[in-house]
Amino acid sequence: MPTHRDLKVWQRSHDLAARIHEATRGNPASRAPDLVSQIRRSAQSIPANIAEGRGLRTNPQFRRHLDIALGSAAETDSHLSVCLDRDLLSAKLVLDLRDELSTIQRMLVALKGSLPER
């Protein structure tokens, strides 16, 4: 049976979390350790909730965890705005990360919609 690792949305969100972690290393991100911690955690929560929901093996639970992953994606987007406002990340980088985040959000919605109700 396929696992969460086989899902493209998990793979992309896992990669995004790694990119955000790397982007927030060192200066100027070191000026806002609380924000850095929060954006890393929200980004990591996206693939973690996909994995947890898939592991529970029922469509209702998987759908619920996909909703949680969508919430974490929205939170990550909000943190990216603050990073941009505080000049912690470049506008180009934030735009690139947001583009990928938007793709992931669309993939989550599509995956959730493809699951039977039961």
C-alpha positions, -999 to 999 in steps of 0.1 A, spaced: 0 0 0 14 35 -9 25 57 20 27 94 25 61 94 9 45 84 -24 23 115 -25 37 144 -46 21 169 -22 40 154 7 73 154 -13 68 191 -23 58 203 11 87 184 27 110 201 2 94 235 10 99 230 47 136 223 40 139 254 18 123 276 45 146 261 72 177 269 50 164 304 41 160 313 78 195 303 88 219 330 100 217 368 95 194 386 91 170 359 103 189 357 136 174 390 145 140 373 150 145 339 166 108 336 176 96 343 141 121 319 126 110 291 150 74 297 142 77 297 104 99 266 105 73 248 127 43 259 105 61 248 74 71 214 89 35 209 100 23 207 64 41 174 55 37 161 90 -1 164 89 -2 148 55 19 119 68 -2 115 100 -35 116 82 -23 91 56 -11 69 83 -45 68 101 -59 50 70 -94 63 70 -106 89 46 -124 111 72 -92 113 93 -71 119 63 -94 147 51 -92 163 86 -54 162 85 -54 177 50 -75 206 64 -49 210 92 -21 210 66 -40 237 47 -42 258 79 -5 254 85 1 265 49 -19 296 55 0 302 87 33 298 68 21 324 42 14 348 70 48 343 85 64 349 51 46 383 51 62 392 84 96 381 72 92 403 42 80 433 62 110 430 86 135 425 57 144 391 70 140 375 36 143 390 1 111 398 -19 123 375 -47 127 346 -22 94 352 -5 76 353 -39 93 321 -49 83 304 -16 48 317 -19 44 304 -54 54 269 -42 32 272 -12 2 281 -35 9 251 -56 9 229 -25 -23 244 -13 -40 236 -46 -26 201 -44 -40 196 -9 -75 208 -20 -74 185 -50 -63 156 -29 -90 162 -3 -116 165 -31 -105 132 -46 -111 112 -14 -144 94 -11 -164 104 19 -160 71 36 
